[in-house]
């Protein structure tokens, strides 16, 4: 199924987080059908689509599908499932209660800079990624 650019789901991530950048690199490489778009929480796209409250909270990945927003583990698992194939199996993990999934997510999120590092600048897209990695 082909998505128009305007209606493609967007994965918002902390552009300064090394772990988040690795996650996005993983997603971009495997999103062969280019179903998803990606934007840093520090960028213009995030400012256009997210509230001030959401922009202050950079400790979560946010998935925007239409008018619906998903956060933390729900955003990660749902975005992973968009890759198709075996990655759709991630939907099984959504059966676990959110308070358990998000507890684990929060531990990693709160320690991500200490464990994985922090970048001073956001990731710059390659020519190939330019239409998928939004400003």
Buried (B, 14 or more C-beta within 10 A) or exposed (E): EEBEEEEBBBBBBBBBBBBBBEBBEEBBEBBEEBBBBBBBBBBEBBBEBBEEEBBEEBBBBBBBBEEEBBBBBBBBBBBBBBBEEEBEEBEEBBEEEEEEBBEEBBEEBEEBBEEBEEBEEBBEBEEEBEEBBBE
